Amino acid sequence: MILYTYQQIDSIFPVEESDYQAQQVVDIPGGQLMLEQVSDEYRIVRLLSTDPNLFLDPRYTPGQPYKPSK
């Protein structure tokens, strides 16, 4: 979808800062995961990678619980 407008993106798609405070990015072999803290665990929000095989790995499916290594 392409949206041509003179308005700023925040007026069209408002974003609250609190939505991003519970998220963090962790490194995995071949890419990164964006995680969101839900109560006492983390859930995968997004996989950031250029390796197409990682997107086929069920361990990195968005919505899955994830325990980051310290």
PyMOL Python script that loads the backbone (N, CA, C, O; Angstrom):
from pymol import cmd

cmd.read_pdbstr("""\
ATOM      1  N   MET A   1       0.841  -1.166   0.000  1.00  0.00           N
ATOM      2  CA  MET A   1       0.000   0.000   0.000  1.00  0.00           C
ATOM      3  C   MET A   1       0.890   1.234   0.000  1.00  0.00           C
ATOM      4  O   MET A   1       1.854   1.311   0.762  1.00  0.00           O
ATOM      5  N   ILE A   2       0.576   2.167  -0.828  1.00  0.00           N
ATOM      6  CA  ILE A   2       1.281   3.441  -0.882  1.00  0.00           C
ATOM      7  C   ILE A   2       0.290   4.530  -0.517  1.00  0.00           C
ATOM      8  O   ILE A   2      -0.798   4.616  -1.087  1.00  0.00           O
ATOM      9  N   LEU A   3       0.674   5.350   0.428  1.00  0.00           N
ATOM     10  CA  LEU A   3      -0.187   6.423   0.895  1.00  0.00           C
ATOM     11  C   LEU A   3       0.500   7.753   0.614  1.00  0.00           C
ATOM     12  O   LEU A   3       1.512   8.084   1.233  1.00  0.00           O
ATOM     13  N   TYR A   4      -0.052   8.501  -0.311  1.00  0.00           N
ATOM     14  CA  TYR A   4       0.485   9.822  -0.651  1.00  0.00           C
ATOM     15  C   TYR A   4      -0.294  10.867   0.139  1.00  0.00           C
ATOM     16  O   TYR A   4      -1.503  11.012  -0.044  1.00  0.00           O
ATOM     17  N   THR A   5       0.382  11.582   1.003  1.00  0.00           N
ATOM     18  CA  THR A   5      -0.276  12.592   1.820  1.00  0.00           C
ATOM     19  C   THR A   5       0.723  13.657   2.248  1.00  0.00           C
ATOM     20  O   THR A   5       1.930  13.415   2.277  1.00  0.00           O
ATOM     21  N   TYR A   6       0.221  14.812   2.574  1.00  0.00           N
ATOM     22  CA  TYR A   6       1.068  15.880   3.089  1.00  0.00           C
ATOM     23  C   TYR A   6       1.137  15.843   4.612  1.00  0.00           C
ATOM     24  O   TYR A   6       1.950  16.547   5.211  1.00  0.00           O
ATOM     25  N   GLN A   7       0.293  15.028   5.242  1.00  0.00           N
ATOM     26  CA  GLN A   7       0.266  14.951   6.698  1.00  0.00           C
ATOM     27  C   GLN A   7       1.400  14.073   7.208  1.00  0.00           C
ATOM     28  O   GLN A   7       1.903  13.200   6.501  1.00  0.00           O
ATOM     29  N   GLN A   8       1.787  14.329   8.450  1.00  0.00           N
ATOM     30  CA  GLN A   8       2.814  13.504   9.059  1.00  0.00           C
ATOM     31  C   GLN A   8       2.255  12.132   9.385  1.00  0.00           C
ATOM     32  O   GLN A   8       1.054  11.974   9.605  1.00  0.00           O
ATOM     33  N   ILE A   9       3.127  11.153   9.415  1.00  0.00           N
ATOM     34  CA  ILE A   9       2.698   9.771   9.638  1.00  0.00           C
ATOM     35  C   ILE A   9       2.065   9.588  11.016  1.00  0.00           C
ATOM     36  O   ILE A   9       1.185   8.743  11.177  1.00  0.00           O
ATOM     37  N   ASP A  10       2.500  10.366  12.013  1.00  0.00           N
ATOM     38  CA  ASP A  10       1.932  10.238  13.352  1.00  0.00           C
ATOM     39  C   ASP A  10       0.475  10.668  13.417  1.00  0.00           C
ATOM     40  O   ASP A  10      -0.272  10.179  14.264  1.00  0.00           O
ATOM     41  N   SER A  11       0.062  11.562  12.549  1.00  0.00           N
ATOM     42  CA  SER A  11      -1.341  11.969  12.550  1.00  0.00           C
ATOM     43  C   SER A  11      -2.226  10.922  11.878  1.00  0.00           C
ATOM     44  O   SER A  11      -3.433  10.886  12.119  1.00  0.00           O
ATOM     45  N   ILE A  12      -1.641  10.075  11.045  1.00  0.00           N
ATOM     46  CA  ILE A  12      -2.400   9.020  10.376  1.00  0.00           C
ATOM     47  C   ILE A  12      -2.349   7.722  11.178  1.00  0.00           C
ATOM     48  O   ILE A  12      -3.365   7.053  11.364  1.00  0.00           O
ATOM     49  N   PHE A  13      -1.159   7.381  11.646  1.00  0.00           N
ATOM     50  CA  PHE A  13      -0.947   6.182  12.451  1.00  0.00           C
ATOM     51  C   PHE A  13      -0.366   6.602  13.798  1.00  0.00           C
ATOM     52  O   PHE A  13       0.851   6.553  13.975  1.00  0.00           O
ATOM     53  N   PRO A  14      -1.195   7.009  14.746  1.00  0.00           N
ATOM     54  CA  PRO A  14      -0.658   7.474  16.028  1.00  0.00           C
ATOM     55  C   PRO A  14       0.001   6.328  16.799  1.00  0.00           C
ATOM     56  O   PRO A  14      -0.508   5.209  16.855  1.00  0.00           O
ATOM     57  N   VAL A  15       1.138   6.650  17.382  1.00  0.00           N
ATOM     58  CA  VAL A  15       1.901   5.654  18.139  1.00  0.00           C
ATOM     59  C   VAL A  15       2.147   6.204  19.532  1.00  0.00           C
ATOM     60  O   VAL A  15       2.593   7.340  19.693  1.00  0.00           O
ATOM     61  N   GLU A  16       1.855   5.395  20.532  1.00  0.00           N
ATOM     62  CA  GLU A  16       2.124   5.791  21.908  1.00  0.00           C
ATOM     63  C   GLU A  16       3.466   5.216  22.336  1.00  0.00           C
ATOM     64  O   GLU A  16       3.798   4.077  22.008  1.00  0.00           O
ATOM     65  N   GLU A  17       4.215   5.996  23.055  1.00  0.00           N
ATOM     66  CA  GLU A  17       5.535   5.568  23.521  1.00  0.00           C
ATOM     67  C   GLU A  17       5.438   4.343  24.426  1.00  0.00           C
ATOM     68  O   GLU A  17       6.351   3.518  24.450  1.00  0.00           O
ATOM     69  N   SER A  18       4.346   4.217  25.164  1.00  0.00           N
ATOM     70  CA  SER A  18       4.200   3.087  26.080  1.00  0.00           C
ATOM     71  C   SER A  18       4.132   1.755  25.341  1.00  0.00           C
ATOM     72  O   SER A  18       4.418   0.711  25.928  1.00  0.00           O
ATOM     73  N   ASP A  19       3.755   1.773  24.057  1.00  0.00           N
ATOM     74  CA  ASP A  19       3.716   0.539  23.275  1.00  0.00           C
ATOM     75  C   ASP A  19       5.110  -0.036  23.075  1.00  0.00           C
ATOM     76  O   ASP A  19       5.274  -1.250  22.951  1.00  0.00           O
ATOM     77  N   TYR A  20       6.112   0.833  23.042  1.00  0.00           N
ATOM     78  CA  TYR A  20       7.471   0.393  22.765  1.00  0.00           C
ATOM     79  C   TYR A  20       8.310   0.177  24.016  1.00  0.00           C
ATOM     80  O   TYR A  20       9.396  -0.395  23.925  1.00  0.00           O
ATOM     81  N   GLN A  21       7.846   0.612  25.167  1.00  0.00           N
ATOM     82  CA  GLN A  21       8.634   0.481  26.384  1.00  0.00           C
ATOM     83  C   GLN A  21       8.766  -0.966  26.836  1.00  0.00           C
ATOM     84  O   GLN A  21       9.752  -1.314  27.486  1.00  0.00           O
ATOM     85  N   ALA A  22       7.812  -1.805  26.513  1.00  0.00           N
ATOM     86  CA  ALA A  22       7.858  -3.206  26.921  1.00  0.00           C
ATOM     87  C   ALA A  22       8.581  -4.075  25.899  1.00  0.00           C
ATOM     88  O   ALA A  22       8.630  -5.294  26.063  1.00  0.00           O
ATOM     89  N   GLN A  23       9.146  -3.475  24.843  1.00  0.00           N
ATOM     90  CA  GLN A  23       9.812  -4.248  23.796  1.00  0.00           C
ATOM     91  C   GLN A  23      11.320  -4.119  23.893  1.00  0.00           C
ATOM     92  O   GLN A  23      11.852  -3.106  24.348  1.00  0.00           O
ATOM     93  N   GLN A  24      11.994  -5.174  23.454  1.00  0.00           N
ATOM     94  CA  GLN A  24      13.448  -5.144  23.365  1.00  0.00           C
ATOM     95  C   GLN A  24      13.878  -5.991  22.181  1.00  0.00           C
ATOM     96  O   GLN A  24      13.133  -6.858  21.725  1.00  0.00           O
ATOM     97  N   VAL A  25      15.082  -5.737  21.683  1.00  0.00           N
ATOM     98  CA  VAL A  25      15.638  -6.473  20.548  1.00  0.00           C
ATOM     99  C   VAL A  25      16.807  -7.301  21.053  1.00  0.00           C
ATOM    100  O   VAL A  25      17.699  -6.785  21.726  1.00  0.00           O
ATOM    101  N   VAL A  26      16.798  -8.599  20.721  1.00  0.00           N
ATOM    102  CA  VAL A  26      17.890  -9.494  21.108  1.00  0.00           C
ATOM    103  C   VAL A  26      18.496 -10.108  19.851  1.00  0.00           C
ATOM    104  O   VAL A  26      17.809 -10.335  18.855  1.00  0.00           O
ATOM    105  N   ASP A  27      19.788 -10.367  19.922  1.00  0.00           N
ATOM    106  CA  ASP A  27      20.497 -10.983  18.802  1.00  0.00           C
ATOM    107  C   ASP A  27      20.347 -12.493  18.845  1.00  0.00           C
ATOM    108  O   ASP A  27      20.431 -13.108  19.909  1.00  0.00           O
ATOM    109  N   ILE A  28      20.127 -13.082  17.687  1.00  0.00           N
ATOM    110  CA  ILE A  28      20.130 -14.530  17.513  1.00  0.00           C
ATOM    111  C   ILE A  28      21.063 -14.827  16.345  1.00  0.00           C
ATOM    112  O   ILE A  28      21.366 -13.923  15.566  1.00  0.00           O
ATOM    113  N   PRO A  29      21.523 -16.055  16.202  1.00  0.00           N
ATOM    114  CA  PRO A  29      22.378 -16.369  15.049  1.00  0.00           C
ATOM    115  C   PRO A  29      21.637 -16.109  13.734  1.00  0.00           C
ATOM    116  O   PRO A  29      20.629 -16.756  13.449  1.00  0.00           O
ATOM    117  N   GLY A  30      22.130 -15.178  12.952  1.00  0.00           N
ATOM    118  CA  GLY A  30      21.530 -14.875  11.661  1.00  0.00           C
ATOM    119  C   GLY A  30      20.559 -13.720  11.654  1.00  0.00           C
ATOM    120  O   GLY A  30      20.028 -13.380  10.597  1.00  0.00           O
ATOM    121  N   GLY A  31      20.304 -13.100  12.799  1.00  0.00           N
ATOM    122  CA  GLY A  31      19.365 -11.986  12.809  1.00  0.00           C
ATOM    123  C   GLY A  31      19.085 -11.464  14.197  1.00  0.00           C
ATOM    124  O   GLY A  31      19.908 -11.586  15.104  1.00  0.00           O
ATOM    125  N   GLN A  32      17.916 -10.882  14.351  1.00  0.00           N
ATOM    126  CA  GLN A  32      17.482 -10.320  15.622  1.00  0.00           C
ATOM    127  C   GLN A  32      16.002 -10.610  15.821  1.00  0.00           C
ATOM    128  O   GLN A  32      15.250 -10.779  14.861  1.00  0.00           O
ATOM    129  N   LEU A  33      15.600 -10.663  17.090  1.00  0.00           N
ATOM    130  CA  LEU A  33      14.195 -10.828  17.444  1.00  0.00           C
ATOM    131  C   LEU A  33      13.730  -9.606  18.213  1.00  0.00           C
ATOM    132  O   LEU A  33      14.436  -9.113  19.092  1.00  0.00           O
ATOM    133  N   MET A  34      12.547  -9.118  17.883  1.00  0.00           N
ATOM    134  CA  MET A  34      11.924  -8.077  18.687  1.00  0.00           C
ATOM    135  C   MET A  34      10.970  -8.784  19.636  1.00  0.00           C
ATOM    136  O   MET A  34      10.060  -9.492  19.205  1.00  0.00           O
ATOM    137  N   LEU A  35      11.185  -8.586  20.931  1.00  0.00           N
ATOM    138  CA  LEU A  35      10.403  -9.256  21.956  1.00  0.00           C
ATOM    139  C   LEU A  35       9.570  -8.246  22.722  1.00  0.00           C
ATOM    140  O   LEU A  35       9.951  -7.084  22.867  1.00  0.00           O
ATOM    141  N   GLU A  36       8.422  -8.709  23.211  1.00  0.00           N
ATOM    142  CA  GLU A  36       7.561  -7.882  24.047  1.00  0.00           C
ATOM    143  C   GLU A  36       7.357  -8.605  25.365  1.00  0.00           C
ATOM    144  O   GLU A  36       7.025  -9.790  25.388  1.00  0.00           O
ATOM    145  N   GLN A  37       7.557  -7.887  26.464  1.00  0.00           N
ATOM    146  CA  GLN A  37       7.383  -8.507  27.771  1.00  0.00           C
ATOM    147  C   GLN A  37       5.907  -8.547  28.120  1.00  0.00           C
ATOM    148  O   GLN A  37       5.221  -7.525  28.142  1.00  0.00           O
ATOM    149  N   VAL A  38       5.435  -9.768  28.396  1.00  0.00           N
ATOM    150  CA  VAL A  38       4.051  -9.982  28.802  1.00  0.00           C
ATOM    151  C   VAL A  38       4.108 -10.678  30.149  1.00  0.00           C
ATOM    152  O   VAL A  38       4.504 -11.840  30.235  1.00  0.00           O
ATOM    153  N   SER A  39       3.719  -9.979  31.191  1.00  0.00           N
ATOM    154  CA  SER A  39       3.824 -10.416  32.586  1.00  0.00           C
ATOM    155  C   SER A  39       5.260 -10.848  32.876  1.00  0.00           C
ATOM    156  O   SER A  39       6.157 -10.005  32.862  1.00  0.00           O
ATOM    157  N   ASP A  40       5.504 -12.122  33.136  1.00  0.00           N
ATOM    158  CA  ASP A  40       6.858 -12.558  33.503  1.00  0.00           C
ATOM    159  C   ASP A  40       7.568 -13.297  32.370  1.00  0.00           C
ATOM    160  O   ASP A  40       8.595 -13.932  32.611  1.00  0.00           O
ATOM    161  N   GLU A  41       7.057 -13.233  31.161  1.00  0.00           N
ATOM    162  CA  GLU A  41       7.716 -13.893  30.032  1.00  0.00           C
ATOM    163  C   GLU A  41       7.765 -12.953  28.833  1.00  0.00           C
ATOM    164  O   GLU A  41       7.163 -11.879  28.840  1.00  0.00           O
ATOM    165  N   TYR A  42       8.486 -13.373  27.814  1.00  0.00           N
ATOM    166  CA  TYR A  42       8.609 -12.591  26.586  1.00  0.00           C
ATOM    167  C   TYR A  42       7.919 -13.321  25.444  1.00  0.00           C
ATOM    168  O   TYR A  42       7.922 -14.551  25.386  1.00  0.00           O
ATOM    169  N   ARG A  43       7.333 -12.558  24.545  1.00  0.00           N
ATOM    170  CA  ARG A  43       6.717 -13.103  23.333  1.00  0.00           C
ATOM    171  C   ARG A  43       7.383 -12.453  22.132  1.00  0.00           C
ATOM    172  O   ARG A  43       7.747 -11.278  22.167  1.00  0.00           O
ATOM    173  N   ILE A  44       7.538 -13.239  21.065  1.00  0.00           N
ATOM    174  CA  ILE A  44       8.160 -12.744  19.847  1.00  0.00           C
ATOM    175  C   ILE A  44       7.165 -11.852  19.108  1.00  0.00           C
ATOM    176  O   ILE A  44       6.029 -12.247  18.846  1.00  0.00           O
ATOM    177  N   VAL A  45       7.615 -10.644  18.779  1.00  0.00           N
ATOM    178  CA  VAL A  45       6.796  -9.704  18.023  1.00  0.00           C
ATOM    179  C   VAL A  45       7.191  -9.742  16.557  1.00  0.00           C
ATOM    180  O   VAL A  45       6.331  -9.757  15.676  1.00  0.00           O
ATOM    181  N   ARG A  46       8.515  -9.758  16.291  1.00  0.00           N
ATOM    182  CA  ARG A  46       8.992  -9.664  14.912  1.00  0.00           C
ATOM    183  C   ARG A  46      10.364 -10.306  14.794  1.00  0.00           C
ATOM    184  O   ARG A  46      11.189 -10.219  15.704  1.00  0.00           O
ATOM    185  N   LEU A  47      10.591 -10.947  13.667  1.00  0.00           N
ATOM    186  CA  LEU A  47      11.903 -11.484  13.316  1.00  0.00           C
ATOM    187  C   LEU A  47      12.541 -10.536  12.317  1.00  0.00           C
ATOM    188  O   LEU A  47      11.943 -10.213  11.291  1.00  0.00           O
ATOM    189  N   LEU A  48      13.754 -10.092  12.617  1.00  0.00           N
ATOM    190  CA  LEU A  48      14.498  -9.192  11.738  1.00  0.00           C
ATOM    191  C   LEU A  48      15.695  -9.957  11.197  1.00  0.00           C
ATOM    192  O   LEU A  48      16.656 -10.196  11.928  1.00  0.00           O
ATOM    193  N   SER A  49      15.651 -10.345   9.921  1.00  0.00           N
ATOM    194  CA  SER A  49      16.719 -11.142   9.342  1.00  0.00           C
ATOM    195  C   SER A  49      16.664 -11.068   7.822  1.00  0.00           C
ATOM    196  O   SER A  49      15.618 -10.805   7.229  1.00  0.00           O
ATOM    197  N   THR A  50      17.816 -11.307   7.211  1.00  0.00           N
ATOM    198  CA  THR A  50      17.869 -11.426   5.753  1.00  0.00           C
ATOM    199  C   THR A  50      17.947 -12.882   5.328  1.00  0.00           C
ATOM    200  O   THR A  50      17.978 -13.179   4.133  1.00  0.00           O
ATOM    201  N   ASP A  51      17.978 -13.795   6.295  1.00  0.00           N
ATOM    202  CA  ASP A  51      18.048 -15.227   6.013  1.00  0.00           C
ATOM    203  C   ASP A  51      16.632 -15.795   5.908  1.00  0.00           C
ATOM    204  O   ASP A  51      15.931 -15.856   6.918  1.00  0.00           O
ATOM    205  N   PRO A  52      16.192 -16.211   4.722  1.00  0.00           N
ATOM    206  CA  PRO A  52      14.823 -16.716   4.581  1.00  0.00           C
ATOM    207  C   PRO A  52      14.564 -17.996   5.368  1.00  0.00           C
ATOM    208  O   PRO A  52      13.417 -18.278   5.715  1.00  0.00           O
ATOM    209  N   ASN A  53      15.596 -18.773   5.657  1.00  0.00           N
ATOM    210  CA  ASN A  53      15.400 -20.007   6.416  1.00  0.00           C
ATOM    211  C   ASN A  53      14.961 -19.739   7.853  1.00  0.00           C
ATOM    212  O   ASN A  53      14.259 -20.562   8.441  1.00  0.00           O
ATOM    213  N   LEU A  54      15.356 -18.617   8.423  1.00  0.00           N
ATOM    214  CA  LEU A  54      14.927 -18.304   9.786  1.00  0.00           C
ATOM    215  C   LEU A  54      13.425 -18.079   9.865  1.00  0.00           C
ATOM    216  O   LEU A  54      12.808 -18.360  10.893  1.00  0.00           O
ATOM    217  N   PHE A  55      12.835 -17.576   8.793  1.00  0.00           N
ATOM    218  CA  PHE A  55      11.394 -17.340   8.791  1.00  0.00           C
ATOM    219  C   PHE A  55      10.607 -18.649   8.738  1.00  0.00           C
ATOM    220  O   PHE A  55       9.420 -18.667   9.064  1.00  0.00           O
ATOM    221  N   LEU A  56      11.249 -19.737   8.336  1.00  0.00           N
ATOM    222  CA  LEU A  56      10.604 -21.049   8.308  1.00  0.00           C
ATOM    223  C   LEU A  56      10.799 -21.810   9.612  1.00  0.00           C
ATOM    224  O   LEU A  56      10.175 -22.851   9.814  1.00  0.00           O
ATOM    225  N   ASP A  57      11.650 -21.311  10.493  1.00  0.00           N
ATOM    226  CA  ASP A  57      11.937 -21.975  11.769  1.00  0.00           C
ATOM    227  C   ASP A  57      10.795 -21.682  12.746  1.00  0.00           C
ATOM    228  O   ASP A  57      10.550 -20.520  13.071  1.00  0.00           O
ATOM    229  N   PRO A  58      10.093 -22.720  13.221  1.00  0.00           N
ATOM    230  CA  PRO A  58       8.950 -22.491  14.109  1.00  0.00           C
ATOM    231  C   PRO A  58       9.329 -21.882  15.458  1.00  0.00           C
ATOM    232  O   PRO A  58       8.459 -21.360  16.156  1.00  0.00           O
ATOM    233  N   ARG A  59      10.603 -21.935  15.841  1.00  0.00           N
ATOM    234  CA  ARG A  59      11.029 -21.328  17.110  1.00  0.00           C
ATOM    235  C   ARG A  59      10.901 -19.814  17.081  1.00  0.00           C
ATOM    236  O   ARG A  59      10.773 -19.189  18.133  1.00  0.00           O
ATOM    237  N   TYR A  60      10.933 -19.211  15.894  1.00  0.00           N
ATOM    238  CA  TYR A  60      10.931 -17.759  15.762  1.00  0.00           C
ATOM    239  C   TYR A  60       9.615 -17.213  15.213  1.00  0.00           C
ATOM    240  O   TYR A  60       9.579 -16.105  14.677  1.00  0.00           O
ATOM    241  N   THR A  61       8.545 -17.975  15.342  1.00  0.00           N
ATOM    242  CA  THR A  61       7.232 -17.539  14.880  1.00  0.00           C
ATOM    243  C   THR A  61       6.688 -16.446  15.804  1.00  0.00           C
ATOM    244  O   THR A  61       6.703 -16.622  17.022  1.00  0.00           O
ATOM    245  N   PRO A  62       6.211 -15.326  15.260  1.00  0.00           N
ATOM    246  CA  PRO A  62       5.625 -14.286  16.109  1.00  0.00           C
ATOM    247  C   PRO A  62       4.481 -14.836  16.957  1.00  0.00           C
ATOM    248  O   PRO A  62       3.647 -15.609  16.485  1.00  0.00           O
ATOM    249  N   GLY A  63       4.466 -14.418  18.217  1.00  0.00           N
ATOM    250  CA  GLY A  63       3.472 -14.896  19.171  1.00  0.00           C
ATOM    251  C   GLY A  63       3.979 -16.011  20.054  1.00  0.00           C
ATOM    252  O   GLY A  63       3.377 -16.307  21.086  1.00  0.00           O
ATOM    253  N   GLN A  64       5.084 -16.640  19.662  1.00  0.00           N
ATOM    254  CA  GLN A  64       5.659 -17.717  20.455  1.00  0.00           C
ATOM    255  C   GLN A  64       6.329 -17.150  21.702  1.00  0.00           C
ATOM    256  O   GLN A  64       6.884 -16.053  21.651  1.00  0.00           O
ATOM    257  N   PRO A  65       6.290 -17.878  22.827  1.00  0.00           N
ATOM    258  CA  PRO A  65       7.065 -17.447  23.994  1.00  0.00           C
ATOM    259  C   PRO A  65       8.555 -17.627  23.718  1.00  0.00           C
ATOM    260  O   PRO A  65       8.951 -18.525  22.976  1.00  0.00           O
ATOM    261  N   TYR A  66       9.374 -16.773  24.316  1.00  0.00           N
ATOM    262  CA  TYR A  66      10.819 -16.826  24.094  1.00  0.00           C
ATOM    263  C   TYR A  66      11.520 -16.474  25.391  1.00  0.00           C
ATOM    264  O   TYR A  66      11.142 -15.525  26.079  1.00  0.00           O
ATOM    265  N   LYS A  67      12.546 -17.249  25.718  1.00  0.00           N
ATOM    266  CA  LYS A  67      13.335 -16.984  26.918  1.00  0.00           C
ATOM    267  C   LYS A  67      14.721 -16.546  26.486  1.00  0.00           C
ATOM    268  O   LYS A  67      15.524 -17.381  26.069  1.00  0.00           O
ATOM    269  N   PRO A  68      15.028 -15.239  26.577  1.00  0.00           N
ATOM    270  CA  PRO A  68      16.349 -14.771  26.149  1.00  0.00           C
ATOM    271  C   PRO A  68      17.431 -15.263  27.095  1.00  0.00           C
ATOM    272  O   PRO A  68      17.237 -15.317  28.310  1.00  0.00           O
ATOM    273  N   SER A  69      18.573 -15.622  26.520  1.00  0.00           N
ATOM    274  CA  SER A  69      19.699 -16.046  27.350  1.00  0.00           C
ATOM    275  C   SER A  69      20.394 -14.811  27.888  1.00  0.00           C
ATOM    276  O   SER A  69      20.545 -13.818  27.176  1.00  0.00           O
ATOM    277  N   LYS A  70      20.812 -14.866  29.123  1.00  0.00           N
ATOM    278  CA  LYS A  70      21.451 -13.705  29.773  1.00  0.00           C
ATOM    279  C   LYS A  70      22.919 -13.652  29.475  1.00  0.00           C
ATOM    280  O   LYS A  70      23.610 -12.745  29.939  1.00  0.00           O
TER     281      LYS A  70
END
""", "prot")
cmd.dss("prot")
cmd.show_as("cartoon", "prot")
cmd.util.cbc("prot")
cmd.orient("prot")
